[in-house]
Amino acid sequence: MSRRKIDITKKNAFDQHFDNTIINKIINYMMKNGKKYKTQKIVYTSIENLSKKTGMKHVKIFEEVICNIKPLVEIKTKRIGGATYQVPVKIKSSRSVSFALKWIINAAKKRLDVRRMENKLYLELLDAFLKRGYAFRKKEEICKIAEVNKVFSHYK
């Protein structure tokens, strides 16, 4: 009998409205105090508004937004011989999607120009689709740091 630990990965659930796992993830990241219905309403209305504005299908435009935001590399700090280096490391797609979703949510929460969360999320998704906004700047910033520290990539 093997004593190895079996890697159990949870299968991602699909959301009710669009039948997509990524939309379900953003709902779960945004949810507070177990109020899932309220969060679903916020996410679905912002995606509906986004699809009306751009004229594309709901799921397709949301996946386009996530592709614009998700990073390809991550910066990890390594301490080698008394010096600290920022080493760029490639990351898995699931981790990059979670980074993108968290950046979008944080950027939407930080918006002060609009009062309601549906509108904040809609504007942040629109900015991400147009490759601008706080979440996109965050991705660009990490890419720049990784480009500068490419020299230290052999320290993985």
C-alpha positions as CSV (number, residue, x, y, z in Angstrom):
1,M,0.0,0.0,0.0
2,S,1.5,3.3,-1.1
3,R,2.0,6.1,1.4
4,R,2.1,8.8,-1.1
5,K,-0.2,11.7,-0.9
6,I,-2.8,11.7,-3.6
7,D,-3.2,15.1,-5.3
8,I,-6.9,15.8,-5.2
9,T,-7.9,18.8,-7.3
10,K,-11.4,20.2,-7.0
11,K,-13.4,20.5,-10.2
12,N,-14.6,24.0,-10.8
13,A,-18.3,24.5,-10.8
14,F,-20.1,26.2,-13.6
15,D,-22.2,29.3,-12.9
16,Q,-26.0,29.1,-13.4
17,H,-26.5,31.8,-16.0
18,F,-23.6,31.6,-18.5
19,D,-22.4,28.0,-17.7
20,N,-18.8,29.2,-17.3
21,T,-16.2,28.3,-14.6
22,I,-14.4,31.6,-14.7
23,I,-17.6,33.6,-14.1
24,N,-18.3,31.4,-11.2
25,K,-14.8,32.1,-9.8
26,I,-15.3,35.8,-10.0
27,I,-18.6,35.5,-8.2
28,N,-17.0,33.5,-5.4
29,Y,-14.1,36.0,-5.1
30,M,-16.5,38.9,-4.8
31,M,-18.9,37.2,-2.4
32,K,-19.1,38.6,1.1
33,N,-20.9,37.0,4.1
34,G,-22.3,34.2,1.9
35,K,-24.5,36.5,-0.1
36,K,-24.1,34.7,-3.4
37,Y,-27.4,35.8,-5.1
38,K,-26.5,39.5,-4.6
39,T,-23.0,39.0,-6.0
40,Q,-24.4,37.0,-9.0
41,K,-26.7,39.9,-9.7
42,I,-23.9,42.4,-9.7
43,V,-21.6,40.3,-11.9
44,Y,-24.4,39.3,-14.4
45,T,-25.6,42.9,-14.8
46,S,-22.1,44.2,-15.4
47,I,-21.4,41.5,-18.0
48,E,-24.8,42.2,-19.7
49,N,-23.9,45.9,-19.8
50,L,-20.5,45.1,-21.3
51,S,-21.9,42.9,-24.0
52,K,-24.5,45.6,-24.9
53,K,-21.7,48.2,-25.2
54,T,-19.4,46.1,-27.3
55,G,-21.9,44.0,-29.2
56,M,-20.2,40.7,-28.5
57,K,-21.4,37.6,-26.7
58,H,-21.3,37.5,-23.0
59,V,-18.9,34.7,-22.3
60,K,-16.6,35.5,-25.3
61,I,-16.1,39.1,-24.2
62,F,-15.5,38.1,-20.6
63,E,-12.8,35.6,-21.7
64,E,-11.3,38.3,-23.9
65,V,-11.1,40.6,-20.8
66,I,-9.4,37.9,-18.8
67,C,-6.9,37.2,-21.6
68,N,-6.0,40.9,-21.6
69,I,-5.4,41.0,-17.9
70,K,-3.8,37.6,-17.0
71,P,0.0,37.7,-16.5
72,L,2.4,35.3,-18.1
73,V,5.1,35.6,-15.5
74,E,5.3,36.1,-11.8
75,I,8.0,37.8,-9.7
76,K,9.4,35.7,-6.8
77,T,12.0,37.0,-4.5
78,K,15.0,34.8,-3.9
79,R,17.7,35.4,-1.3
80,I,21.1,34.2,-2.6
81,G,24.3,34.9,-0.8
82,G,23.1,37.8,1.2
83,A,21.5,39.5,-1.8
84,T,17.8,39.5,-2.7
85,Y,16.8,39.0,-6.3
86,Q,13.5,39.3,-8.0
87,V,13.3,36.3,-10.3
88,P,10.7,36.0,-13.0
89,V,8.9,32.7,-13.1
90,K,6.3,31.3,-15.5
91,I,3.0,30.6,-13.9
92,K,0.2,28.1,-14.6
93,S,-2.9,29.4,-16.4
94,S,-5.2,28.7,-13.5
95,R,-3.0,30.9,-11.2
96,S,-2.8,33.7,-13.8
97,V,-6.6,33.7,-14.2
98,S,-7.0,34.0,-10.4
99,F,-4.5,36.9,-10.4
100,A,-6.5,38.6,-13.2
101,L,-9.8,38.2,-11.4
102,K,-8.4,39.5,-8.1
103,W,-6.9,42.5,-9.8
104,I,-10.2,43.3,-11.6
105,I,-12.2,43.1,-8.4
106,N,-9.7,45.2,-6.4
107,A,-9.6,47.8,-9.2
108,A,-13.4,47.9,-9.3
109,K,-13.5,48.4,-5.5
110,K,-11.0,51.3,-5.6
111,R,-13.0,53.2,-8.2
112,L,-14.4,56.4,-6.8
113,D,-16.1,57.9,-9.8
114,V,-19.2,55.6,-9.6
115,R,-21.3,54.6,-6.6
116,R,-22.8,51.2,-7.4
117,M,-20.7,48.1,-7.6
118,E,-22.3,46.9,-10.8
119,N,-21.2,50.1,-12.6
120,K,-17.7,49.9,-11.0
121,L,-17.2,46.3,-12.2
122,Y,-18.7,47.2,-15.7
123,L,-16.3,50.1,-16.1
124,E,-13.3,48.1,-15.0
125,L,-14.2,45.2,-17.4
126,L,-14.6,47.8,-20.2
127,D,-11.2,49.3,-19.4
128,A,-9.6,45.8,-19.3
129,F,-11.2,45.1,-22.7
130,L,-9.8,48.3,-24.1
131,K,-6.4,47.5,-22.5
132,R,-6.3,50.3,-20.0
133,G,-7.3,50.8,-16.4
134,Y,-5.8,49.8,-13.0
135,A,-5.8,46.0,-13.6
136,F,-4.1,46.3,-17.0
137,R,-1.5,48.6,-15.5
138,K,-0.8,46.1,-12.8
139,K,-0.2,43.4,-15.4
140,E,2.1,45.7,-17.4
141,E,4.0,46.7,-14.3
142,I,4.7,43.0,-13.5
143,C,5.8,42.4,-17.1
144,K,8.2,45.3,-17.0
145,I,9.7,44.1,-13.7
146,A,10.1,40.6,-15.2
147,E,11.7,42.0,-18.3
148,V,14.2,44.0,-16.3
149,N,15.1,41.1,-14.0
150,K,15.3,38.5,-16.9
151,V,19.0,38.3,-16.1
152,F,18.2,36.5,-12.8
153,S,16.0,33.9,-14.4
154,H,18.7,31.2,-14.0
155,Y,18.2,31.4,-10.1
156,K,14.9,29.4,-10.3
